[in-house]
Amino acid sequence: MQTHGEPPSDQLSRAELMLDTLQTEGFLTLTQMVHATGIPRSSAHRLLERMVRLRWLFRVGDAYEIGVRMFELGSEGVRTHWFYRLVRPHLFELQQRTKLVVHLAYLDGGDVVYWEKLDGEFGAHIPTRIGSHQPAHRTALGKALLAAEPDEYLHAPVFDRMKPGLPLAIVTREQLAREITKVREDGVAFDRGEGLVDIGCVASSVSAGHATSSDGRHTVAAISICGPLDQMDARMVSSVRSASREISRSVGINPMSKA
């Protein structure tokens, strides 16, 4: 995507910034994009038009939005990922067994990103969606994922000021550290109405293959079931633990490490 002698790294950084901005704003004109990103107008215009030709962006009049190619890459990337294809049958079995909402998620900084959601009988009451983010400290999934990280991970600036949610939500690093210690002892994490009133979740981390990723961390995901708080009993906890063990056992070694 290099144009007019600009280094490829600059072009990629600017393209990422533009895509991130459009993800937040929905659509922008060239002038609005320049104002939002600080990229020089001539460079921004060349790059925007290049991304239109690649179908990364779509232009209507003077406004740009995310293009069909990005949707294709995103949706197909989710469905064809080797880990997703291996895990989905286990998620479906867990949903059938519990009749509750089942999630698959991964950690991105201080957020949980939802990779999959299987609706149960209570799905309409849980407004999560694939690709959406939630603060990790407010979710059972996030707590399970944080428990799989070294203690130093909680020292990141993102945990300096945790936004308060419902009254039961964790708001300090000390509270989070105590909760993570308990998750490691129990092997499961809980959300007891911390994210949504009267909604409970049980989660556990799962190995995404024994390999170290490009960010220097082990590849880990998490699964959860969510539903009415009063249904989060020992049977549900056992179901999540069992599914977690089965997934981790079936994954084995990350096939990418063999390439």
Secondary structure as UniProt FT lines:
FT   TURN            4..5
FT   HELIX           8..25
FT   STRAND          27..29
FT   HELIX           30..37
FT   HELIX           41..53
FT   TURN            54..55
FT   STRAND          57..60
FT   TURN            61..62
FT   STRAND          63..66
FT   HELIX           68..80
FT   HELIX           82..98
FT   STRAND          101..108
FT   TURN            109..110
FT   STRAND          111..118
FT   TURN            121..122
FT   HELIX           123..125
FT   TURN            130..131
FT   STRAND          133..135
FT   HELIX           136..138
FT   HELIX           140..147
FT   HELIX           151..155
FT   HELIX           157..159
FT   TURN            167..168
FT   HELIX           173..186
FT   STRAND          189..192
FT   TURN            197..198
FT   STRAND          199..212
FT   TURN            214..215
FT   STRAND          218..228
FT   HELIX           229..231
FT   HELIX           234..251
FT   HELIX           255..258
//
